[in-house]
């Protein structure tokens, strides 16, 4: 009778892992060995280049490093673009997020999350406030900081890896990644409300940053965007 497939089924010369379903479209979310190898090499190169950020001895050299990091990130994002999960409706999680905040000691008075045309989501006042009135009070236990990341399962890696030591945003990115895929994560109500992309200066492309010449914002945008874009790769 022959051997059974042991959790795999074949269709038109392709193999699909049981659990992903037998729908051929599921295979689109899997990298081929060649692409996986290419991705691994790019990540290794990115790690090496990013490690040199703090040793850049001039603004010109720092800009060169930034451009190289940007080039590598674009290649990585291009390989991974079909792996990104479908965006969820963030607003469906706002009430759960609010309850989570209050249950863990946050104080919220007279404000709510609302959508503003052209600006996405923000805080809307539900009443008039006088100077000195309390709107929000967030306890430290609800702040996802580098210190908390160091006390997590990633602690040993953060304290030993040069990139994570020089780029705290990347350390937080990895922490978010771990928590995002942990079913019982304490941070799930918060992470469920996060957008996949931002429009701040930290996400500007090189040609957009060049428009900021003469502004102190350029220095900040030039030195830090790769940190946040690495975080974006993790979360998308």
C-alpha positions, 0 to 999 in steps of 0.5 A: 500500500505504500507509506503515508505522507506523515503530515505532508501532501504533494500537489503538482510537484510541490510539498505543503506542510500540514497545518498550513493547509493544502492551499497552494497560496500558503506556499507564498508565505514561505521563503525558498532555500535560495532566498533564505540563504540570501536573507541570512547573508544580508542580515549578517552584513547588516549586523556588521555594518550596523556595529560600525555606527558608533565608530563613524568618525565624521558626519560624512562617514556616518552618512555613508554608513546610514546609506549602506544600512538603508540599502541593506534594509530595502533589500531585506524588506523586499525579500520579506514583503510577502511574509508580512501578516495582513494588517488588523483593525487596530480600533477593535483592540482599543477598549481591551487596551484601555481596560488593561491600562486601568487594571494595571494602575493607569489613571485616565480621565476625560480622554479617549482614543479617536480617529482624526481624518488625515492623522489616524489615531490620537487622544481626544478630550471628552470634557474641558480641562483646567490648567493642572488637571490630570489627563493620564498617569501611567505607572512604570510597570506599563512602560516597555523600556530597555531596562525591562528588556534586559530583565527578559529572556533576551537579557544575556543577548542584549548585554553581549551584542554590540548592535543591541548595546549601541542601538537600544531601539533594536533591543526593544524591537526584538523584545516586541517581537518576542512578546508579539508571538507569545500567546500569553504575553502581558503586553498583548493588549498594548501590542495589538494597538500598534501600527505597522508603519509610521510617518515620522522623520525616523522613517524618512528615506535618504532623499527626504532627509536631504530636504532637512539640511540646515535643520537639527532634525536632520542629525536626529533623523540621520543617526537613528532611522536605521534603528527604527526601520529594523524594528519595523522589519521585526513587527511587520 
